Amino acid sequence: MMSRYVANVMATAVTTTHSHLLKPRVALAVASNVRVPAIGGVRDLSKMTFEKKKTTTEEEKGSNGGKAKADQGNKGEQLIVSYWGVKPMKITKEDGTEWKWSCFRPWETYKSDLTIDFKKHHVPSTLLDKLAYWTVKSLRWPTDIFFQRRYGCRAMMLETVAAVPGMVGGMLLHCKSLRRFEQSGGWIKALLEEAENERMHLMTFMEVAKPKWYERALVITVQGVFFNAYFLGYLISPKFAHRMVGYLEEEAIHSYTEFLKELDKGNIENVPAPAIAIDYWRLPANATLRDVVMVVRADEAHHRDVNHFASDIHYQGRELKEAPAPIGYH
């Protein structure tokens, strides 16, 4: 009788737990301690233990005589099932304050080198160089017409494309390394760093200029076309692909230089720098939009150098793995 009673209690507990997890509108909170008893080598999910998310006093009391608001009713009960032992890291800055970004970590931040030469230019000499150069020039014409002097929107939209080449190149080198059972010389990491850096440019300018619906639609179209075109171009001729990106970066430097001129003339408001930019580039707390444009332009100049360098390696009949990659070149 006692064993039957225990079995009934356990069955009721399991049913209650599962019915709770099936409630609608469940927002998850991280469970910091989850234990899963194993029976015969198999995890028994019905016996997991969870930690509830704490609620504030206002949420517990509500606004109607101790009753919680309708849209806050489940906040004290929402759970996340996690028996893998993966917990969010609590990271602090050097001053002891909590690090609030999950998209990048303090050890990934840096101070940009603003002393780099922004006027360097690779003069196209070969047929492939000229093809890459004029391809980029032809792409600038419709961009100038569409954005004109709206440099904030222009920067935001162009970064959605600029982050593609590094990802495509890194992915193809990754697959090549796997096929050939060989190292990449660090170039996979270098190109993926470039893609991530360009994406951080986008995350920054999203705080400055909000995209309109037709601009979002344009991103989907342009990114789809450019990704596939660059993918095929890199497969056919990596030296052409890297040269074209080198020229794209030269155009980016020109665009950000014009952006700075508009800021200096007062045609664009020099608003405070977004918090994400201050932490990512280690800018002073009172940094402005002009400071952000300066460091982004410096990043583009470094990407210009890396891609022209990669193209030169191929022109010399060598492979990228034969030259150490400029990892962390900012």
Sequence and secondary structure as in RCSB ss.txt:
>XXXX:A:sequence
MMSRYVANVMATAVTTTHSHLLKPRVALAVASNVRVPAIGGVRDLSKMTFEKKKTTTEEEKGSNGGKAKADQGNK
GEQLIVSYWGVKPMKITKEDGTEWKWSCFRPWETYKSDLTIDFKKHHVPSTLLDKLAYWTVKSLRWPTDIFFQRR
YGCRAMMLETVAAVPGMVGGMLLHCKSLRRFEQSGGWIKALLEEAENERMHLMTFMEVAKPKWYERALVITVQGV
FFNAYFLGYLISPKFAHRMVGYLEEEAIHSYTEFLKELDKGNIENVPAPAIAIDYWRLPANATLRDVVMVVRADE
AHHRDVNHFASDIHYQGRELKEAPAPIGYH
>XXXX:A:secstr
 HHHHHHHHHHHHHHHHHHHHT SS      S     EETTEE GGG         HHHHH SBTTB  GGGTTT
TT      S       B TTS B   SSS GGG     TTS S       SHHHHHHHHHHHHHHHHHHHHHTT 
HHHHHHHHHHHHTHHHHHHHHHHHHHHHHHT   TTHHHHHHHHHHHHHHHHHHHTTTS   HHHHHHHHHHHHH
HHHHHHHHHHH HHHHHHHHHHHHHHHHHHHHHHHHHHHHTSS   B  HHHHHHTT  TT BHHHHHHHHHHHH
HHHHHHHHHHHHHHHTT  GGGS   TT  
